[in-house]
């Protein structure tokens, strides 16, 4: 996939589940449950033990899933993730060298920022999309609306505070896509042997995205 293809897929699905798990096996099981619900985008965070192995395994066995690397804090880690199959790179903060590395490999990069100054700085540094994190700490969807007023040209993915209850509000506020954490990536449901809970939640998120776009088109 080209860089343009990857960005188009992120926007089309409208969701970027942030996968955190305690082991490779649990991460792979979560990925399977999420994908079964139709969400074929996944951000594997570097906080997962064996994160590189997870990305490598998914790249080999699940070509239908668009795999990204998350919590990437430096250029060296970004390069390793890309070589293991990551198609996009996400960070909770701005690191210019990481952006430069992703550009070298023509891989979309989504650095994190929070204030208007940080967001504009990330955009000017070459971010393809800026991850607004933690969005909930600044007022959630209302904050995103406030940002998009003076900064309509900057694509934003809010993360932190996105749930089934708030997803539509964030989309209405102008989100490029939604970064979704534990509300979808439910480790407790998996531990209880209920992957179908995760799968059903994934379907519900997709339905919200679909409904929003249908209303926008009409």
Secondary structure, DSSP 8 states (H G I E B T S, - for coil): --HHHHHHHHHHH-EEEEE--SSHHHHHHHHHHHHHTT--EEEEETTSTTHHHHHHHHHHH-TTSEEEEES--SHHHHHHHHHTT-SEEE-SS--HHHHHHHHHTT-EEE-EE-SHHHHHHHHHTT-SSEEETTGGGGTTHHHHHHHHHH-TTS-EEEESS--TTTHHHHHHTT-SEEEE-TTTS-HHHHHTT-HHHHHHHHHHHHHHHHHHHHHHH-
